[in-house]
C-alpha cells in the first residue's frame, strides 16, 4: 500500500495555506505565541477589544487558563449578526431530515430571527445570564437555535446526547444544577422514533433533579402523544408572543459558553467547561484552515451536537466563519447505504467530515452504493474520533474521494475545544493513519513514563506543553479534579491521556488511550462507568470491563461479571444485564460481550489485572506477559477456557 500521498499540485494553487505558509505561520505561532494569538484574535468581532492576551499557569496552587481576559464579545453575534450586512440571504444551515424527502435551507437572516425568538423565549421562562440550560435534542435546527440562544443571553448550555439514558441525563442535570431542559417530543433516526420527552419525564422523577430543574421546554416535531406535567411548556406556545430581536448580552471573554460531559478513567463523567472568546477563536480558525474553507463552500460534519465535534464543527466554527453548514438528522444506512453520498450530491457538499466507524461500516457494504452517486462536488474529506486504519483510509480516499480529495485525519478531544493535530489540505503530504502535524500554536511533546521528554523518532505519552485559546478551563464545579486529571501526572504540561509515536518527518501517529477509557464508535466511555453500572445490579458481585478490537466500532465493550453467591448464570440474566447497562448509561454503553467470571485475576494486594483481561478479550491469551504477581493463577485458566472471542 502507498504510504505517502503528496499534496495534489492543482490543489495547492487554490489553497488557503500551502506548505511554506504553514511552516512560517507555525514558526511564528511557537516563537511568539502571544503575538500570534493577539493578531488572530481579531478574526472575531469584539465589543471591547482585548489588551491582555494570555494568562496561564498549570501549577497546582495557581492553576488558571485565561485568554483575552479583558475583552468582551458575544458568541451568537459573531456567529450571526456580523454576517448580515453581506450574507443575510446566504444559507447558514442546510437541514437534511432523516426522511430524504425533508430538507430546508435557513439563511443568516432567518437564523438571526429564530435565535432571537428562542433567546426571548428563554428569557420569558426566567433564564438569565450564568444559568445552566440542559439540551436533550435530536439533530434539528432548533438544537442549533437553542445553543446560540443560550450564547446570546449568556446562559451556559450543557448538551446531553440523545443516546444517553434518563438516569445519565438526570445525573448531568444535577451536576450543573440546570434550571431548564430543552427537548423535543421525539427524535427520529433511521425511521426509528426515540422518545426524548418520555426520557426527560423519567429523568425529572430521579431524586434530586427537581431541586434545580424548574421547567422543560418542548419542541413539537410531529403529532406525537406525550405525557404532560406542570413544568412542561411547548416551545411554539411560549415563543408565539415574543419578539424576534434579542439584544446580544455583553460577555467577558472568559465567561462560560458551555459545559459538555465526557468520560474519564475514574468516577462520574466530568463537565468540561469552555469559555467564550478563546473557544470561538480556536473553533473558527481551525475550521477555516483544516478544511480549507473557501467562499461559497457547502460544508458537512456528520457529528451529532451532543458531542464536541457537533459543537465546534457543526455549529460554532462554521457559523463564526459565515459558512454554510449542513446538519443531518439521520444515519448513514437509511434508507440505504448510499445516503451519505446522496446527501453530498443533493446539496453539492464540498467538504465532508465524518468518523472512521461510519467509514468502516459503509466500506463493508462494498463500492456499489458509493459508485451509484456522483460526489463530484467533494474537495476535502475529514476523519475524527479515533485512529483511522489504513484500509479504511484508502477506501475513503480512493472509492469515496476518487483520489481527488485529501483526507484530513484530525486528532483532538472534548477538552481541547478544537483540532490539535491534523494535515492542512494544501500544505501537508498525507500518510494513511497519521494525524500528521500540529496546528498553529500547538506544541506537542512525547514523554516517557517518568516524564522525560523524548526527542526525534519516539513513542510515548502525548502531552501539550503550552496553552492554546480553545483549551478547557476547568471541570465544572471541581477545579481540583481538573488538576489531577490533566496536570498531575507530568508537571507544567497538559496530559492528553493518549499515546503517540513521532516518525522521521515529525508526523504524529496516535496509538490510543493510555488510561482506562474506551473509544467505542468514536464515543468515549470509561470502563469504570460501565463497571459501576454492572455492580449496581443486585445479582452482580464484581465486574471488570475492557475494550477489545472490533471491526466496525474500533473497540467493543467486553465485560467480565462475577455473580453474587447463589445466583445462577443464565441467558435471561445475561440479557437482563445488557438492558440494565443500557438503562443506567444508555444504548451507546451496551456491552458487546459478557463473560461469566467465577473469579477475576488479581494481584496479591487485590488489584484487578486488566492487562490480562484485555489479552483474553482480544484472543491473545497465548501472550499474557508477566503473570508472576497473580494471586490465583487458576482463575485465568478458567477465563481463557471460557473466552468469548475465539
Ligand atoms: C479521544 C477524544 C475530538 C472529537 C471526537 C472525540 C481519540 C480523536 C482521533 C484521531 C486518533 C483520535 C483520542 C482522543 N481520537 N480523534 N484523529 N486519531 N484518535 O472526542 O470524545 O473527547 O475523545 O478520541 O483517543 O483522546 P472525545
Boltz pocket constraint, residues with backbone or C-beta under 6 A from the ligand:
constraints:
  - pocket:
      binder: B
      contacts: [[A, 262], [A, 308], [A, 309], [A, 383], [A, 384], [A, 385], [A, 386], [A, 387], [A, 388], [A, 409], [A, 410], [A, 411], [A, 412], [A, 413], [A, 414], [A, 415], [A, 421], [A, 435], [A, 496], [A, 497], [A, 498], [A, 510], [A, 512], [A, 513], [A, 519], [A, 522], [A, 523], [A, 524]]
      max_distance: 6.0
